[in-house]
């Protein structure tokens, strides 16, 4: 059934993937949705693809309500009763809407409320009241209840404007009237905002993004979620909010064991929000996983933000001399094993992501999800923006977040579609070597930080204008996108 989906004008590339992940999570026929790959979408008349208004085909009203209530970026999902370019067309459209669709919500024993919403302009309270009165042709028989109505109806109006105001252009005015199916609860974002978090680090994930990642990974009660680069636990906090059992690891013992004291550590972040504690926080190396031989298919989801060298560089066990072959491997004496922390050396992004994919292929259950960030330099045409692959996974969503004039990070969502075998491991290794050979040196040598923060003058042409690239088309973005 088709519904009107109205988004917040934020993080535009994340909107559809979040809805599709949640629809897949709540659908009673998961196999059918996964085979289709994505939902059907279409745009209202005259609307730009970056518009917050979309039509989406969802299996049922129950699923639509569940998606809207859990989503971070959906303002509301509505059963459309009518639309038009003016109020006369709207009235005609509503009157032509089948009675069997409207009458169950217009009965005398029900209560209702009408909310007026606008996009691209602001109208006064008097104008809102006038618009509500213009709907008098709808045969409402129930009473108005503004606080707790049985049914809420939204009158949504867009204006016709070009792109000069920074919003996606709309060639013609459009007015919608719909019955509210569900709306997002954005109140949880102020609750979990970082500025009030007990324990923070330099790479702590923003609360909104952490919840989006948890939605992409389909975190929920009964699922086990793992973060191999846990840091201060921001991603696991979001997963735990949705009821998932959590577990994390980090190579820095000071993070997972000490924090900043007994009352300021990863555990205190969960205690602050009254969330279930992680079942374990390990001091572990992504390059040398601590799992016993033969252990596999343990986690339902792996969610992480790998260290790619912009705010923090990756580290792995071994030390420079050992990795370069200057000294041979050594065995830690028994009397020094307690509390021993191996020395570390730089860990390139290419190697880090390969190890992450291999870990996920081995440890995720079938159908489990791997959600992680990957960096992209946007304004250099020589940069290859292909993403790492693995035979066990299908890439189902790519969401880009612009962070500077030439640097962005891409959220990749992958679903495990095949079992992990020795043959698969060999094929993955070959793919990794091909990717490493054909990809850019900044990934291997760790020069991403200098590339991102290099002076802007280095990227100007002789006329003083910024280079025009193949991806220089207009992008209509909301605040903080």
Secondary structure, 3 states (H helix, E strand, C coil): CEEEEEECCCCHHHHHHHHHHHHHHHCCCHHHHHHHCCCEEECCCCECCCCCEEEEECCCHHHHHHHHHHCCCEEEEEEEEEEECCHHHHHHHHHHCCHHHHHHHCCCCCEEEEEEEEECCCCCHHHHHHHHHCCCCCCCCCEECCCCCCEEEEEEEECCECHHHCCCCECCCEEEEEEEEEECCCHHHHHCCHHHCCCCCCCCCCHHHHHHHHHHCCCCCCCEEEECCCCCCHHHHHHHHCCCEEEEEECCHHHHHHCCCCCCCHHHHHHHCCCCCCCCEEECECCECCCCCCCCCCEEEEEECCCCCCCCCEEEECCHHHHCCCCCCCCCCHHHCCCCCCCEEEECHHHHHHHHHHHHHHHEEEEEEEEEEEEEECCCCCCCCCCCCCCCEEEEEEEEEECCCCEEEEEEEEEECCCCCHHHHHHHHHHHHHHHHHCCHHHHHCCHHHHHCCCHHHHECCCCCECCCCCCCCCCCCCCC
